[in-house]
């Protein structure tokens, strides 16, 4: 291939990117199947669906759109969930934001919860940001306060870099990607290995992980609902697609660090990190001297 031909291909692709900066699609407010895209969890607010085309296939992004419960302040907050979470895990935050006058959008990312779980999809932070910005554009939402937790914090960082002029305030809650896992020496494992680990998940394993990592050894009965929510997706009607997508997400996290880009964020940003946060991606298959440096 001649350089001029290759260059023109890049230029054409760049032109398309400038012409269409986010997904386009339509919004539906149901009714939907109870186990929409393999999740039978009952959400605290009505579920809506953004249908759009991505990577040559039609996909659905489920989301909740919650109105202010007091005089509106004219602002919209978008909350992005982590890997082992869904939109409903933001419920207490949604209640507080709505009570402060915010409209709140809580999407489930593609590959998660009540959103599509495609058989073939190249997951990247840029792609997920593109999907999410498309949802907001379709809803007529411009600038936002963006709040992301764990993987959602990692995604929020990339979103803020990709769409800097649309972020009024950025809040990162215990985001992953604060360290470069490759730089720290975490050995690479194949996506097949990640998928096999996802396939081995069950109620007991999920609870044990959450108790150790999220709740620092503590447990309350009220936490069980989140174990059940996740377990039911692992064993739901989209099980095979879900475990594949989750394996791909683990690979994304390990190979897409955002720590190097924090200096490029122009939005007013609040970073919240728990002093007992034990999340250390890759520690369980790293040599002891590497694992000790993680988290």
C-alpha positions in Angstrom: 0.0 0.0 0.0 1.4 3.4 -0.9 1.9 5.9 1.8 -0.4 8.4 0.1 -3.3 5.9 0.0 -2.7 5.0 3.7 -2.6 8.7 4.7 -5.8 9.4 2.8 -7.5 6.6 4.7 -6.5 8.2 8.0 -7.6 11.6 6.8 -11.0 10.2 5.7 -11.4 8.6 9.1 -10.5 11.8 10.9 -13.0 13.7 8.8 -15.8 11.3 9.8 -14.8 11.6 13.4 -15.2 15.4 13.3 -18.5 15.0 11.4 -20.0 12.7 14.0 -18.5 13.0 17.4 -20.9 10.6 19.2 -23.5 7.9 18.7 -26.9 8.8 17.2 -30.0 6.9 17.9 -33.5 6.8 19.3 -35.0 6.6 22.8 -37.7 4.2 23.9 -39.6 4.2 27.2 -40.9 0.6 26.9 -42.4 -1.6 27.9 -39.5 -4.0 28.0 -39.0 -7.6 29.0 -38.5 -8.1 32.8 -35.1 -9.7 32.1 -34.0 -7.0 29.6 -30.7 -8.1 28.1 -30.2 -10.8 30.7 -30.9 -8.8 33.9 -34.0 -9.4 36.0 -33.2 -6.9 38.7 -35.9 -4.4 39.6 -34.7 -0.9 39.1 -35.8 1.9 41.5 -36.9 4.2 38.6 -38.3 3.5 35.1 -35.9 2.0 32.6 -35.5 3.6 29.2 -33.5 2.4 26.3 -31.2 4.3 23.9 -30.9 2.3 20.6 -28.0 3.1 18.4 -25.6 1.6 15.9 -22.1 0.9 16.9 -19.5 -1.4 15.2 -22.0 -2.4 12.5 -24.7 -3.6 14.9 -27.7 -2.3 16.7 -27.2 -1.9 20.4 -29.3 -0.9 23.4 -28.1 1.2 26.3 -30.5 1.1 29.3 -30.7 4.1 31.5 -32.7 5.8 34.2 -33.7 9.4 33.8 -34.6 10.9 37.2 -36.2 14.3 37.6 -35.4 16.7 40.4 -37.5 16.2 43.5 -37.4 19.9 44.4 -37.1 23.1 42.4 -34.8 22.3 39.4 -31.4 23.9 39.4 -31.1 23.5 35.6 -28.2 21.1 35.8 -27.8 17.5 34.9 -25.7 14.9 36.7 -24.5 11.7 35.0 -23.4 8.8 37.2 -21.3 6.0 35.7 -21.1 2.6 37.4 -18.1 0.4 38.0 -17.4 -3.1 36.7 -19.4 -5.1 39.4 -22.2 -2.5 39.6 -25.2 -1.2 37.7 -27.2 2.0 37.6 -29.3 1.1 40.7 -26.2 1.0 42.9 -26.2 4.7 42.6 -29.7 5.0 44.1 -28.7 6.8 47.3 -26.6 9.3 45.3 -29.5 9.7 42.8 -31.9 10.5 45.7 -29.5 13.1 47.1 -28.8 14.7 43.7 -32.5 14.9 42.8 -33.2 16.5 46.2 -30.6 19.1 45.3 -32.4 20.0 42.1 -30.4 17.9 39.6 -31.8 15.9 36.7 -29.9 12.6 37.0 -29.0 10.2 34.2 -27.8 6.7 35.2 -26.8 4.5 32.3 -25.8 0.9 32.1 -22.8 0.6 29.8 -22.9 -1.8 26.9 -21.8 -5.2 28.2 -23.4 -4.6 31.6 -26.7 -5.0 33.4 -29.7 -4.2 31.3 -27.8 -3.0 28.2 -26.8 -5.1 25.2 -24.1 -7.8 25.5 -22.8 -8.1 22.0 -21.2 -11.3 20.8 -18.5 -9.3 19.0 -17.4 -5.9 20.2 -14.2 -4.0 20.7 -14.4 -2.4 24.1 -12.5 0.8 24.7 -12.9 3.7 27.0 -13.3 6.0 24.0 -16.0 3.8 22.6 -18.0 3.7 25.8 -17.6 7.5 26.1 -18.8 7.8 22.5 -21.9 5.7 23.3 -22.6 7.7 26.5 -22.2 11.1 24.8 -24.6 9.9 22.1 -27.3 9.1 24.7 -26.9 12.6 26.2 -27.1 14.3 22.8 -30.2 12.4 22.0 -31.8 13.5 25.2 -30.9 17.1 24.4 -28.4 17.4 27.3 -25.4 19.6 26.9 -23.1 20.3 29.8 -23.1 17.9 32.7 -21.7 17.2 36.1 -20.0 13.8 35.6 -19.6 11.4 38.5 -17.8 8.0 38.0 -17.0 5.2 40.4 -14.3 2.5 39.9 -14.4 1.6 36.2 -16.9 4.4 35.8 -14.3 6.8 37.2 -11.8 5.6 34.7 -14.4 6.1 31.9 -15.3 9.5 33.3 -11.6 10.5 33.0 -11.5 9.5 29.3 -14.9 11.2 28.8 -13.6 14.4 30.2 -10.6 14.3 27.8 -12.8 13.3 24.8 -15.5 15.9 25.4 -13.8 18.6 27.6 -16.2 21.4 26.7 -19.2 19.4 28.0 -18.0 18.9 31.5 -18.9 21.5 34.2 -17.7 19.4 37.1 -16.0 16.0 37.3 -16.1 13.7 40.4 -14.0 10.6 40.5 -14.9 8.1 43.3 -12.3 5.4 43.9 -11.5 5.2 40.2 -9.4 2.4 38.8 -6.6 3.3 36.5 -4.9 5.6 39.0 -1.8 3.5 38.3 -0.3 2.1 35.1 -0.6 -1.7 35.6 1.9 -2.4 32.8 4.4 0.1 34.2 3.9 -1.5 37.7 4.8 -4.9 36.2 1.5 -6.7 36.3 1.9 -9.7 33.9 -0.4 -9.8 31.0 -3.0 -12.6 30.9 -5.0 -13.4 27.8 -8.6 -12.4 27.4 -9.4 -16.2 27.3 -8.0 -16.4 30.9 -10.1 -13.4 31.9 -13.2 -15.0 30.5 -12.5 -18.3 32.3 -12.2 -16.4 35.6 -15.5 -14.6 34.9 -17.2 -18.0 34.1 -16.1 -19.3 37.5 -18.1 -16.5 39.4 -21.0 -17.5 41.6 -22.9 -16.1 44.5 -20.4 -17.2 47.1 -17.4 -15.9 45.2 -19.0 -12.6 44.5 -20.0 -12.1 48.1 -16.5 -13.1 49.3 -14.9 -10.6 47.0 -17.2 -7.7 47.8 -16.9 -8.4 51.6 -13.1 -8.4 51.4 -12.6 -5.6 48.9 -15.6 -3.3 49.1 -16.6 -3.6 52.7 -13.1 -4.2 54.3 -14.2 -7.5 55.9 -17.5 -6.2 57.2 -21.0 -7.4 56.1 -24.5 -6.2 56.5 -27.6 -8.0 55.2 -28.4 -4.9 53.1 -25.4 -5.6 50.9 -26.8 -8.9 49.7 -29.0 -7.2 47.2 -26.0 -6.2 45.1 -24.6 -9.7 45.2 -27.9 -11.1 44.0 -28.1 -8.4 41.3 -24.7 -9.4 39.8 -25.1 -13.1 40.3 -28.4 -13.1 38.4 -26.7 -11.6 35.4 -23.9 -14.2 35.5 -26.5 -16.9 35.4 -29.1 -15.0 33.3 -30.3 -15.5 29.7 -27.2 -13.7 28.3 -24.7 -15.5 30.5 -22.2 -16.5 27.7 -22.2 -13.0 26.2 -21.9 -11.4 29.6 -18.9 -13.4 30.8 -17.1 -12.7 27.5 -17.8 -9.0 27.7 -16.6 -8.9 31.3 -13.4 -10.6 30.3 -12.9 -8.0 27.7 -13.5 -5.3 30.2 -10.8 -6.7 32.6 -8.4 -6.5 29.6 -9.5 -2.9 28.9 -8.8 -1.9 32.5 -5.3 -3.5 32.6 -4.2 -2.0 29.2 -5.9 1.5 29.3 -4.4 3.4 32.2 -5.7 7.0 32.7 -3.2 8.1 35.4 -0.9 9.7 32.8 -3.7 12.0 31.5 -4.9 13.7 34.8 -2.7 16.7 34.0 -4.7 17.2 30.8 -8.1 17.4 32.4 -9.4 21.0 32.2 -12.6 20.5 34.2 -12.9 21.3 37.9 -12.3 17.9 39.4 -12.9 16.3 42.8 -11.0 13.0 43.4 -12.3 10.8 46.3 -10.3 7.8 47.4 -11.1 5.6 50.4 -8.1 5.2 52.8 -9.1 1.5 53.1 -9.6 0.9 49.4 -8.2 -2.5 48.6 -8.9 -2.7 44.8 -5.7 -3.8 43.2 -6.3 -5.0 39.6 -4.0 -7.9 38.7 -2.6 -8.5 42.2 -3.9 -12.1 42.4 -1.7 -13.2 39.4 1.3 -10.9 40.0 4.5 -11.8 41.8 4.4 -10.8 45.5 6.8 -7.9 44.9 4.5 -6.5 42.2 1.3 -7.1 44.1 2.7 -5.2 47.1 3.0 -2.1 44.9 -0.6 -2.1 43.7 -3.7 -0.4 45.0 
